[in-house]
Amino acid sequence: MNDQNKTSEKKVDEQNMAAESCSEDGTFGPDSEPKSENDEPESEPETEEEVVDYQEKYLRLYAEFDNFRKRTMRERVDLIRTASQDVIVTMLPLLDDFTRAKDNGNDDIQAIKEGMALIHTKLESTLSSKGLKLMEVKSGDDFNVDFHEAITNIPAPSPKLKGKIVDVVENGYTLGDKVLRYAKVVIGE
């Protein structure tokens, strides 16, 4: 029994030594060595470098995004300023025609009418080349709120025109599929 007491005392002594040699990180065992205060875990320097690296990447990404945002804002402002430039450039010859017609000292009414008709045709072709289309609206057509704007109701001249378009006051226009200006119409009651 004496041998059993010695072995159990050895086990208790080993356990006490193991508990005393317990490191700060909570590991137990005879292999664990007590660490001094100046020693840092080996993984921390890598972590600090990674943190610095991530911070630099974040700052660069943020700067790139900020530059992108500012550039797109500038481009948008420039686009808004110059959006009508193409249309204005195509209208300049029409302005020149009107200036020539005004400066012409001719009192011939027929010549003035012909000149105005030529300028009108040129204006229509210029605008239609940019996608402008005249809405085909005539008396007797059904009223459609998607294309027409009723400005007044009048008694229908015939029973067939009740609830339909009686007169077109102002033509409507579309640009592509979008209504640019609704046709102003009179509706029969």
HUMOLIN-V816153 format. One record per residue. N is the residue number from 1. OMEGA is omega as a letter, one per 40 degrees, with the letter a starting at -180 (* if undefined). BURIAL is # if it has 9 or more other C-alpha atoms within 8 Angstrom, else .. Layout:
N,OMEGA,BURIAL
N,OMEGA,BURIAL
//
This chain:
1,i,.
2,i,.
3,i,.
4,i,.
5,a,.
6,a,.
7,i,.
8,i,.
9,i,.
10,a,.
11,i,.
12,i,.
13,i,.
14,i,.
15,i,.
16,i,.
17,i,#
18,i,#
19,i,#
20,a,.
21,i,#
22,a,#
23,a,#
24,a,.
25,i,.
26,i,.
27,a,.
28,i,#
29,a,#
30,a,.
31,a,.
32,a,#
33,i,.
34,a,.
35,i,.
36,a,.
37,a,.
38,a,.
39,i,.
40,i,.
41,a,.
42,a,.
43,a,.
44,i,.
45,i,.
46,i,.
47,i,.
48,i,.
49,i,.
50,i,.
51,i,.
52,i,.
53,i,.
54,i,.
55,i,.
56,i,.
57,i,.
58,a,.
59,i,.
60,i,.
61,i,.
62,i,.
63,i,.
64,i,.
65,i,.
66,i,.
67,i,.
68,a,.
69,i,.
70,a,.
71,i,.
72,i,.
73,i,.
74,i,.
75,i,.
76,i,.
77,i,.
78,i,.
79,i,.
80,i,.
81,a,.
82,a,.
83,a,.
84,a,.
85,a,.
86,i,.
87,a,.
88,i,.
89,i,.
90,i,#
91,a,#
92,i,.
93,i,.
94,i,#
95,i,.
96,i,.
97,i,#
98,i,#
99,i,.
100,i,.
101,a,#
102,a,.
103,i,.
104,a,.
105,a,.
106,i,.
107,a,.
108,a,.
109,a,.
110,i,.
111,i,.
112,i,#
113,i,.
114,i,.
115,i,#
116,i,.
117,i,.
118,i,.
119,i,#
120,i,.
121,i,.
122,i,#
123,i,#
124,a,.
125,i,.
126,a,#
127,i,#
128,i,#
129,i,.
130,i,.
131,a,.
132,i,#
133,i,#
134,i,.
135,i,#
136,i,.
137,i,.
138,a,.
139,i,#
140,i,#
141,i,.
142,i,.
143,i,#
144,a,.
145,i,.
146,a,.
147,a,#
148,i,#
149,a,#
150,i,#
151,i,.
152,i,.
153,i,#
154,i,.
155,a,.
156,i,#
157,i,.
158,a,.
159,i,.
160,a,.
161,i,#
162,a,#
163,a,#
164,a,#
165,i,#
166,a,#
167,i,#
168,a,#
169,a,.
170,a,.
171,i,#
172,a,#
173,i,#
174,i,#
175,a,#
176,i,.
177,a,.
178,i,.
179,i,#
180,i,.
181,i,.
182,i,#
183,i,#
184,a,#
185,i,#
186,a,#
187,i,#
188,i,#
189,*,#
//
